[in-house]
Amino acid sequence: MNTTVVALIALALYLIFYFVYGKQLQTKLVRSHEAPDAPSKRLNDGIDFVPTSKYVLFGHHFASIAGAGPITGPAMAIVWGWLPGLLWVWFGNIFVGAIHDYLSLVASVRYDGRSVQYVAQDVVGSKAGKSFGWFILFLCVLVVAAFGDIVAGQFAAGNGEVASTFFLFCLAAIILGGLMYHTKLGVGLSTLVGIAMLIGAFALGAKFGIKTGKTVWFLVIFVYIVLASTMPVNILLQPRDYLNSFLLYFGILIGGVAAIISFRGFTLPAATTFAAKGAIGSVAAPFWPAIPLVIACGALSGFHSLVASGTSSKQLRDEKDALFIGYGAMLTEGFLATIGVIAMAAFGSVAFGSQEGLLKAGAIPRFTNSFGVMVNAAIPFISVKFMTLFAAIWVSSFAMTSLDTTNRLGRYIVAELALPLKDKNPGAFKFLSDKWAASIIVGFLGIGLAYTGNYTVLWPAFSGANQLIASIVMLTVALWVKQKLNEKYVNLILVPAILLWITVTAGVIWYTAVVIPGMFANPDNVRSIITGVVVGFINIVMLILNFISMAGFIRNFNVRRAAPARA
């Protein structure tokens, strides 16, 4: 197999499914052309509900859902060879991930921008809705932990170029937001100024790094995500993610072109062994059910439904834009994951001198170094050093985007979970529903857990929670389709939802039974023990909630309900 063939197959698959399968879902199932005004227009408050250009929103949505996910997961999964991970990316993305993202976004829009938790409570039942809320909180903590560890490591690496570039990039985004929303330049001219500032941030950041240790970066990241998650979305979140999208476009374009024209054969084996070491802690992990615990975002991700219903549905200008935002962004993420697999499979051994060197490297360097070599091999006038640095900044910028978006979603869910205290304990409710207090709680728990663990343990823990939520969201939207849209389409969602639920439930049970006990092997390693206690507790509670949710789904499968009322 070679780079050109795999890249062209992926591109053809994604384009065909978007313009054929996706369009059919839009016109035949959800019938968005008949939908009323979106919540962003009817409930516009200038803070969370803000009608947004679909191109600007695509940048925010994609940057929020992708993070380091479509890169880290496939990079960790190459211990099984390049084929298992690639197949999971393609089939998971097309038959589960894109449908999951699209329908969760549309369902939230139909419920006036409310969260998928609210949708689950309506169609599955109150117990499932409450369980889902705790799922979301646990996932937010694990996302902050997993991505926080990766970003802190990237910021501390080298001479600190990645960190300085990112914060210059944030300054440029704030200026861009001011230009777009408070001047007469409009989106077009503001975008040109923003791109110029982005290039300047990249150039200055590469020369003036901020060098400090990983522990300090944990503290900086904590402060940053608390501040970023409490600001109005159009000050930092939207413009920064919009600028991030240009990093995405450049990275995917140059990576895709390099993959297509390099025509290099894969040096990494298609498959190695069924149970491989190096992906999850120190254990030999079986391909099934471990792959879904490693490759999340590139194939499918429950976190995407939280972004779709937490921020994107409140900014969607027209429901017809949901296909471009939800379905299109997920397929784009799958193509990004494919480029990562291609780069490592064909150029990883070159970048690290051997296959063994590649497998011994960390997940992020596996991608960044391989990507740099691939682009240089296809386009020689672009240096390996430049493209490796670009890839590192690209990954870190997207990961930080996921961090503050997650913290924002976390504060929403803390406030929702506190609602039963409103009459019983007004003081506690007021504290927990305060945006600063809720943001600090989620950020502190997540970054604290990141400080105690490492990504080979935290990443599959996050992915397990992530995929459990994805399976429950798929079951929820299957019921929503059956009860309120068109029953004849329900099996398109129901069959992959059940297969996913079985797989990830088995995966989380395996992780809890095999990986968690290893964290207690060394009594002197306090950090590992803390990680084991926290992650083990979260996994056990999630499994209990998981079975409660499935019971609610079975119980309500044949119940019919009225369509949701709109404000």
C-alpha positions as CSV (number, residue, x, y, z in Angstrom):
1,M,0.0,0.0,0.0
2,N,1.2,3.6,-0.6
3,T,0.4,7.1,0.4
4,T,-1.4,8.2,-2.8
5,V,-3.8,5.3,-3.0
6,V,-4.9,5.6,0.6
7,A,-5.3,9.3,0.5
8,L,-7.4,9.2,-2.7
9,I,-9.6,6.4,-1.3
10,A,-10.3,8.4,1.8
11,L,-11.0,11.6,-0.1
12,A,-13.4,9.8,-2.4
13,L,-15.2,8.1,0.5
14,Y,-15.8,11.3,2.4
15,L,-16.9,13.3,-0.5
16,I,-19.4,10.6,-1.7
17,F,-20.9,10.1,1.7
18,Y,-21.2,13.9,2.4
19,F,-23.0,14.7,-0.9
20,V,-25.1,11.5,-1.1
21,Y,-25.7,10.0,2.4
22,G,-25.5,13.3,4.3
23,K,-27.8,15.1,1.9
24,Q,-30.3,12.3,2.1
25,L,-30.4,12.6,5.9
26,Q,-30.9,16.3,5.6
27,T,-33.7,16.3,3.1
28,K,-35.5,13.0,3.9
29,L,-35.0,12.5,7.6
30,V,-34.7,15.8,9.4
31,R,-36.2,18.0,6.6
32,S,-34.2,21.1,7.6
33,H,-35.7,23.0,4.7
34,E,-39.0,23.1,6.6
35,A,-37.5,24.2,10.0
36,P,-38.4,27.5,11.6
37,D,-35.8,30.1,12.7
38,A,-32.9,28.7,14.6
39,P,-32.6,29.4,18.4
40,S,-29.6,31.7,17.8
41,K,-32.1,34.2,16.2
42,R,-35.1,33.6,18.4
43,L,-33.2,33.6,21.7
44,N,-30.3,35.9,20.7
45,D,-28.7,37.2,24.0
46,G,-25.3,38.3,22.6
47,I,-23.4,35.9,25.0
48,D,-24.3,32.3,24.2
49,F,-27.0,32.6,21.6
50,V,-25.3,34.5,18.7
51,P,-26.2,34.0,15.0
52,T,-22.9,33.1,13.3
53,S,-21.7,32.7,9.7
54,K,-21.4,29.0,8.9
55,Y,-17.8,29.4,7.9
56,V,-16.9,31.1,11.2
57,L,-18.9,28.5,13.1
58,F,-17.3,25.6,11.2
59,G,-13.9,26.9,12.4
60,H,-15.1,27.1,16.0
61,H,-16.9,23.7,15.9
62,F,-14.1,21.8,14.2
63,A,-11.4,23.3,16.4
64,S,-13.4,22.4,19.5
65,I,-14.2,18.8,18.5
66,A,-10.8,17.9,17.0
67,G,-8.2,19.1,19.5
68,A,-5.4,16.7,19.5
69,G,-7.8,13.8,19.2
70,P,-7.6,12.8,15.5
71,I,-3.8,12.9,15.8
72,T,-3.1,11.4,19.3
73,G,-5.4,8.4,18.9
74,P,-4.1,7.1,15.6
75,A,-0.5,7.8,16.7
76,M,-1.0,5.6,19.8
77,A,-2.8,2.9,17.7
78,I,0.0,2.3,15.3
79,V,1.4,-0.3,17.7
80,W,-1.2,-2.6,16.1
81,G,0.0,-1.6,12.6
82,W,-1.5,1.0,10.3
83,L,-4.5,-1.0,9.0
84,P,-6.6,-1.7,12.2
85,G,-6.6,2.0,13.2
86,L,-7.3,3.2,9.6
87,L,-10.3,0.9,9.2
88,W,-11.7,2.0,12.5
89,V,-11.3,5.6,11.5
90,W,-13.1,5.1,8.2
91,F,-16.0,2.9,9.2
92,G,-16.4,4.5,12.6
93,N,-16.4,8.0,11.1
94,I,-18.8,7.3,8.2
95,F,-21.3,5.0,9.9
96,V,-21.3,6.3,13.4
97,G,-19.4,9.5,14.0
98,A,-20.8,11.7,11.3
99,I,-24.4,10.6,12.0
100,H,-23.9,11.0,15.7
101,D,-22.6,14.6,15.3
102,Y,-25.1,15.7,12.8
103,L,-28.2,14.4,14.6
104,S,-27.1,15.5,18.0
105,L,-26.7,19.0,16.6
106,V,-30.1,19.1,14.9
107,A,-31.8,17.5,17.9
108,S,-30.4,20.3,20.1
109,V,-31.5,23.0,17.7
110,R,-35.0,21.4,17.8
111,Y,-34.9,21.7,21.6
112,D,-34.0,25.4,21.5
113,G,-30.3,24.8,21.9
114,R,-30.6,22.7,25.0
115,S,-28.0,20.0,25.8
116,V,-28.2,16.4,24.8
117,Q,-28.8,15.7,28.4
118,Y,-32.2,17.5,28.1
119,V,-33.0,15.5,24.9
120,A,-32.2,12.2,26.7
121,Q,-34.4,13.2,29.6
122,D,-37.3,13.8,27.2
123,V,-37.1,10.8,25.0
124,V,-35.4,8.2,27.3
125,G,-36.7,9.3,30.7
126,S,-35.8,11.3,33.7
127,K,-33.4,8.8,35.2
128,A,-31.4,8.5,31.9
129,G,-31.3,12.3,31.7
130,K,-29.9,12.6,35.2
131,S,-27.4,9.8,34.6
132,F,-26.3,11.6,31.4
133,G,-25.5,14.7,33.3
134,W,-23.0,12.9,35.5
135,F,-21.6,11.2,32.4
136,I,-20.9,14.6,30.9
137,L,-19.3,15.9,34.1
138,F,-17.0,12.9,34.3
139,L,-16.1,13.3,30.6
140,C,-15.3,17.0,31.0
141,V,-12.9,16.2,33.9
142,L,-11.2,13.4,31.9
143,V,-11.0,15.6,28.7
144,V,-9.3,18.4,30.7
145,A,-7.0,15.8,32.3
146,A,-6.0,14.1,29.0
147,F,-5.6,17.2,26.9
148,G,-4.1,19.2,29.7
149,D,-1.3,16.6,30.1
150,I,-0.6,16.7,26.3
151,V,-0.6,20.5,26.1
152,A,1.6,20.9,29.1
153,G,4.1,18.4,27.7
154,Q,4.1,20.3,24.3
155,F,4.5,23.7,26.0
156,A,7.5,22.4,28.1
157,A,9.2,20.8,25.1
158,G,12.0,22.4,23.1
159,N,12.6,26.1,23.7
160,G,9.0,26.9,24.4
161,E,8.2,28.0,20.9
162,V,4.8,26.3,20.9
163,A,3.7,28.1,24.1
164,S,4.7,31.6,23.0
165,T,3.1,31.1,19.6
166,F,-0.2,30.0,21.1
167,F,-0.5,33.0,23.4
168,L,0.4,35.4,20.7
169,F,-2.2,33.6,18.6
170,C,-4.8,34.2,21.4
171,L,-3.9,38.0,21.4
172,A,-4.4,38.0,17.6
173,A,-7.8,36.3,18.1
174,I,-9.1,38.9,20.6
175,I,-8.1,41.7,18.2
176,L,-9.8,39.8,15.3
177,G,-13.0,39.5,17.4
178,G,-13.0,43.2,18.0
179,L,-12.6,43.9,14.3
180,M,-15.4,41.5,13.3
181,Y,-18.0,42.6,15.8
182,H,-17.2,46.2,16.6
183,T,-15.9,47.7,13.3
184,K,-17.3,48.1,9.8
185,L,-14.5,46.0,8.3
186,G,-16.8,42.9,8.0
187,V,-15.8,39.3,8.1
188,G,-13.7,39.4,4.8
189,L,-11.3,42.2,5.6
190,S,-11.1,41.2,9.3
191,T,-10.1,37.8,8.2
192,L,-7.2,39.1,6.1
193,V,-6.0,41.1,9.1
194,G,-6.4,38.0,11.3
195,I,-4.4,35.8,8.9
196,A,-1.6,38.4,8.8
197,M,-1.6,38.4,12.6
198,L,-1.6,34.6,12.7
199,I,1.5,34.6,10.5
200,G,3.1,37.2,12.7
201,A,2.4,35.2,15.8
202,F,3.9,32.1,14.2
203,A,7.1,34.0,13.2
204,L,7.5,35.8,16.6
205,G,6.7,32.7,18.6
206,A,9.3,30.6,16.8
207,K,12.0,33.1,17.7
208,F,11.0,34.0,21.3
209,G,10.0,30.9,23.2
210,I,8.7,30.7,26.8
211,K,10.9,28.1,28.5
212,T,9.6,26.7,31.8
213,G,8.7,23.3,33.4
214,K,5.6,21.2,32.9
215,T,4.3,21.8,36.4
216,V,4.2,25.6,35.8
217,W,2.4,25.0,32.5
218,F,-0.3,23.0,34.4
219,L,-0.9,26.1,36.5
220,V,-1.0,28.4,33.5
221,I,-3.3,26.2,31.6
222,F,-5.7,26.0,34.6
223,V,-5.9,29.8,34.8
224,Y,-6.3,30.1,31.1
225,I,-9.2,27.7,30.7
226,V,-11.1,29.3,33.7
227,L,-10.8,32.7,32.1
228,A,-11.5,31.6,28.6
229,S,-14.5,29.5,29.5
230,T,-16.2,32.4,31.3
231,M,-15.8,35.1,28.5
232,P,-18.6,35.8,26.0
233,V,-18.0,33.4,23.0
234,N,-17.4,36.3,20.6
235,I,-14.5,37.7,22.5
236,L,-12.0,34.8,22.3
237,L,-13.7,31.5,21.6
238,Q,-15.2,32.3,18.2
239,P,-12.4,34.4,16.6
240,R,-9.7,32.1,18.0
241,D,-11.4,29.0,16.6
242,Y,-12.0,30.8,13.3
243,L,-8.3,31.5,13.1
244,N,-7.5,28.0,14.1
245,S,-9.5,26.8,11.1
246,F,-6.9,28.4,8.8
247,L,-4.2,26.3,10.5
248,L,-6.5,23.4,9.9
249,Y,-7.0,24.3,6.2
250,F,-3.3,24.8,5.6
251,G,-2.3,21.6,7.5
252,I,-4.9,19.4,5.8
253,L,-4.2,20.9,2.3
254,I,-0.5,20.6,2.5
255,G,-0.6,17.2,4.2
256,G,-3.2,15.9,1.7
257,V,-1.2,17.2,-1.3
258,A,2.0,15.7,0.2
259,A,0.3,12.3,0.8
260,I,-1.2,12.2,-2.7
261,I,2.0,13.3,-4.7
262,S,4.6,11.5,-2.6
263,F,3.5,8.0,-3.8
264,R,5.6,6.3,-1.2
265,G,5.0,2.8,0.0
266,F,4.2,2.1,3.7
267,T,7.1,0.8,5.7
268,L,5.1,0.1,8.9
269,P,3.4,-3.3,8.9
270,A,-0.3,-3.4,8.1
271,A,-0.9,-5.4,11.3
272,T,1.4,-6.5,14.1
273,T,-0.2,-8.5,16.8
274,F,-3.7,-8.9,18.3
275,A,-2.5,-7.8,21.8
276,A,0.1,-5.0,21.5
277,K,2.0,-3.0,24.1
278,G,2.7,0.7,24.1
279,A,-0.8,2.1,23.6
280,I,-2.5,1.7,27.0
281,G,-0.3,1.9,30.1
282,S,2.2,-0.9,30.3
283,V,-0.1,-3.8,29.5
284,A,-0.6,-5.7,26.2
285,A,-3.9,-4.4,25.0
286,P,-6.1,-6.5,22.6
287,F,-7.2,-4.9,19.4
288,W,-10.8,-5.5,20.3
289,P,-12.1,-3.7,22.4
290,A,-9.1,-1.5,23.0
291,I,-8.9,0.4,19.6
292,P,-12.1,2.4,20.4
293,L,-10.4,3.3,23.8
294,V,-7.5,4.7,21.9
295,I,-8.9,6.2,18.7
296,A,-11.8,8.4,19.7
297,C,-12.1,11.8,17.9
298,G,-10.8,10.6,14.5
299,A,-13.6,8.0,14.3
300,L,-16.3,9.1,16.6
301,S,-16.7,11.0,19.9
302,G,-19.4,11.6,22.4
303,F,-17.7,14.9,23.3
304,H,-18.7,16.1,19.8
305,S,-22.4,15.9,20.9
306,L,-21.6,18.1,23.9
307,V,-20.0,20.7,21.7
308,A,-22.8,20.5,19.2
309,S,-25.5,20.9,21.8
310,G,-23.5,23.1,24.2
311,T,-22.2,25.9,22.0
312,S,-22.7,25.2,18.2
313,S,-26.4,24.8,18.3
314,K,-26.7,28.2,20.0
315,Q,-24.7,29.8,17.2
316,L,-26.1,28.0,14.2
317,R,-27.6,30.7,12.0
318,D,-29.9,28.4,10.0
319,E,-30.7,24.7,10.6
320,K,-29.7,23.9,7.0
321,D,-26.1,24.8,8.0
322,A,-26.1,21.8,10.4
323,L,-25.0,19.4,7.7
324,F,-22.0,21.5,6.8
325,I,-21.1,22.1,10.5
326,G,-21.9,18.7,12.1
327,Y,-21.6,16.1,9.4
328,G,-18.9,18.0,7.4
329,A,-16.7,18.7,10.3
330,M,-16.7,15.0,11.4
331,L,-15.7,13.8,8.0
332,T,-13.0,16.4,7.8
333,E,-11.7,15.1,11.1
334,G,-11.6,11.6,9.7
335,F,-9.6,12.8,6.8
336,L,-7.2,14.5,9.2
337,A,-6.8,11.3,11.1
338,T,-6.1,9.5,7.8
339,I,-3.3,11.9,6.9
340,G,-1.8,11.2,10.3
341,V,-1.9,7.4,9.7
342,I,-0.4,7.9,6.2
343,A,2.5,10.1,7.5
344,M,3.4,7.6,10.2
345,A,3.0,4.5,8.1
346,A,5.1,5.8,5.2
347,F,7.5,8.2,6.8
348,G,7.7,7.4,10.5
349,S,10.6,5.0,10.1
350,V,12.5,7.7,8.2
351,A,11.7,10.4,10.8
352,F,13.0,8.2,13.6
353,G,15.6,6.1,11.9
354,S,13.7,2.8,12.2
355,Q,10.4,1.3,13.0
356,E,11.6,0.7,16.6
357,G,12.5,4.3,17.0
358,L,9.0,5.4,15.8
359,L,7.3,3.1,18.3
360,K,9.5,4.2,21.2
361,A,8.6,7.9,20.6
362,G,5.7,9.7,22.2
363,A,2.4,9.9,20.4
364,I,2.6,13.6,19.4
365,P,6.2,13.4,18.2
366,R,5.3,10.4,16.1
367,F,2.9,12.5,14.2
368,T,4.7,15.9,14.1
369,N,8.1,14.4,13.0
370,S,6.5,12.1,10.4
371,F,4.4,14.9,9.1
372,G,7.4,17.2,8.7
373,V,9.3,14.5,6.8
374,M,6.3,13.7,4.6
375,V,5.8,17.3,3.5
376,N,9.5,17.9,2.9
377,A,9.7,14.7,0.8
378,A,6.9,15.9,-1.4
379,I,7.7,19.6,-1.4
380,P,11.5,19.9,-0.8
381,F,11.6,23.7,-0.5
382,I,9.6,23.4,2.8
383,S,12.0,22.3,5.5
384,V,11.4,19.4,7.9
385,K,12.1,21.7,10.9
386,F,9.5,24.3,9.9
387,M,6.7,21.7,9.2
388,T,7.5,19.8,12.4
389,L,7.2,23.0,14.4
390,F,4.0,23.9,12.5
391,A,2.5,20.5,13.3
392,A,3.4,20.9,17.0
393,I,1.8,24.3,17.2
394,W,-1.2,23.0,15.2
395,V,-1.8,20.2,17.6
396,S,-1.4,22.3,20.7
397,S,-3.6,25.1,19.5
398,F,-6.4,22.7,18.8
399,A,-5.9,20.9,22.1
400,M,-6.1,24.2,24.0
401,T,-9.3,24.9,22.1
402,S,-10.8,21.7,23.3
403,L,-9.7,22.5,26.9
404,D,-11.5,25.8,27.3
405,T,-14.5,24.6,25.3
406,T,-14.7,21.6,27.7
407,N,-14.4,23.8,30.7
408,R,-17.3,26.0,29.4
409,L,-19.4,22.9,28.9
410,G,-18.4,21.7,32.3
411,R,-19.6,24.8,34.0
412,Y,-23.0,24.4,32.1
413,I,-23.4,20.9,33.4
414,V,-22.4,21.7,37.0
415,A,-25.1,24.4,37.0
416,E,-27.6,21.9,35.6
417,L,-26.7,19.2,38.1
418,A,-27.1,21.8,40.9
419,L,-30.8,22.6,40.0
420,P,-32.3,20.2,42.6
421,L,-30.6,22.3,45.3
422,K,-32.3,25.5,44.2
423,D,-35.1,25.2,46.8
424,K,-33.4,22.9,49.3
425,N,-30.1,24.7,49.6
426,P,-30.2,28.1,47.9
427,G,-26.7,29.0,49.0
428,A,-25.1,25.9,47.5
429,F,-27.1,26.3,44.3
430,K,-26.0,29.9,44.0
431,F,-22.3,28.9,44.5
432,L,-22.4,25.9,42.0
433,S,-24.3,27.8,39.4
434,D,-21.9,30.8,39.5
435,K,-19.9,30.7,36.3
436,W,-16.6,31.3,38.0
437,A,-17.1,28.7,40.7
438,A,-18.3,26.1,38.3
439,S,-15.4,26.8,35.9
440,I,-12.8,26.5,38.7
441,I,-14.3,23.2,39.9
442,V,-14.1,21.5,36.6
443,G,-10.7,23.0,35.7
444,F,-9.2,22.1,39.1
445,L,-10.3,18.5,39.0
446,G,-9.1,18.0,35.4
447,I,-5.7,19.7,35.7
448,G,-5.2,18.1,39.1
449,L,-5.8,14.6,37.6
450,A,-3.4,15.5,34.7
451,Y,-0.7,16.3,37.2
452,T,-1.0,12.9,38.7
453,G,-1.1,10.8,35.6
454,N,0.3,10.3,32.1
455,Y,-1.4,10.3,28.7
456,T,-1.1,6.6,28.0
457,V,-3.3,6.0,31.1
458,L,-5.5,9.2,30.9
459,W,-6.1,9.1,27.2
460,P,-7.9,5.7,27.1
461,A,-9.7,6.6,30.3
462,F,-11.0,9.8,28.6
463,S,-11.8,7.8,25.4
464,G,-13.7,5.2,27.3
465,A,-16.0,7.8,28.9
466,N,-16.1,9.5,25.5
467,Q,-17.3,6.5,23.6
468,L,-19.8,5.5,26.3
469,I,-21.4,8.9,25.9
470,A,-21.3,8.5,22.1
471,S,-23.2,5.2,22.3
472,I,-25.8,6.6,24.7
473,V,-26.2,9.7,22.5
474,M,-26.7,7.4,19.5
475,L,-29.3,5.4,21.4
476,T,-31.0,8.7,22.4
477,V,-31.1,10.1,18.8
478,A,-32.3,6.7,17.6
479,L,-35.3,7.1,20.0
480,W,-35.7,10.7,18.9
481,V,-35.9,9.7,15.3
482,K,-38.3,6.8,16.0
483,Q,-40.6,8.9,18.2
484,K,-40.6,12.3,16.5
485,L,-39.2,12.1,13.0
486,N,-39.5,9.0,10.8
487,E,-39.4,5.5,12.2
488,K,-38.3,3.9,8.9
489,Y,-34.8,5.4,9.3
490,V,-34.3,4.3,12.9
491,N,-32.1,1.3,12.1
492,L,-29.5,3.5,10.4
493,I,-28.8,4.8,13.9
494,L,-29.9,1.9,16.1
495,V,-27.7,-0.9,14.7
496,P,-24.4,1.0,14.9
497,A,-25.5,2.4,18.3
498,I,-26.0,-1.1,19.8
499,L,-22.7,-2.4,18.3
500,L,-20.9,0.6,19.7
501,W,-22.5,0.2,23.1
502,I,-21.4,-3.4,23.3
503,T,-17.8,-2.6,22.2
504,V,-17.2,0.3,24.5
505,T,-18.9,-1.3,27.5
506,A,-16.6,-4.3,27.1
507,G,-13.6,-1.9,26.7
508,V,-14.3,0.0,29.9
509,I,-14.8,-3.2,31.8
510,W,-11.5,-4.5,30.4
511,Y,-9.7,-1.2,31.3
512,T,-11.1,-1.2,34.8
513,A,-10.2,-4.9,35.4
514,V,-6.7,-4.9,33.8
515,V,-5.2,-1.4,33.6
516,I,-6.4,0.1,36.9
517,P,-4.9,-2.5,39.2
518,G,-1.5,-1.9,37.6
519,M,-1.6,1.7,38.9
520,F,-1.4,0.3,42.5
521,A,1.6,-2.0,41.7
522,N,4.1,0.5,43.2
523,P,3.1,1.7,46.7
524,D,5.7,4.5,46.6
525,N,4.2,6.0,43.4
526,V,1.6,8.3,45.0
527,R,0.6,10.0,41.8
528,S,-0.1,6.7,40.1
529,I,-2.2,5.5,43.1
530,I,-4.2,8.8,43.0
531,T,-4.8,8.4,39.3
532,G,-5.9,4.8,39.8
533,V,-8.4,5.7,42.6
534,V,-9.9,8.6,40.7
535,V,-10.2,6.9,37.3
536,G,-11.3,3.6,38.8
537,F,-14.1,5.4,40.7
538,I,-15.2,7.3,37.6
539,N,-15.2,4.1,35.5
540,I,-17.3,2.1,38.0
541,V,-19.8,4.9,38.4
542,M,-20.0,5.3,34.6
543,L,-20.6,1.6,34.1
544,I,-23.5,1.7,36.6
545,L,-25.0,4.8,34.9
546,N,-24.4,3.1,31.5
547,F,-26.6,0.1,32.4
548,I,-29.2,2.5,33.9
549,S,-29.3,4.4,30.6
550,M,-29.6,1.2,28.5
551,A,-32.5,0.0,30.7
552,G,-34.2,3.3,30.2
553,F,-33.7,3.0,26.4
554,I,-35.2,-0.5,26.3
555,R,-38.1,0.6,28.5
556,N,-38.9,3.6,26.3
557,F,-38.2,2.1,22.9
558,N,-41.9,1.9,21.9
559,V,-43.1,5.0,23.6
560,R,-44.3,7.8,21.4
561,R,-44.0,11.4,22.5
562,A,-45.0,14.8,21.1
563,A,-42.4,16.9,19.2
564,P,-40.6,19.4,21.5
565,A,-42.2,22.8,22.0
566,R,-40.2,25.8,20.9
567,A,-39.9,29.2,22.6
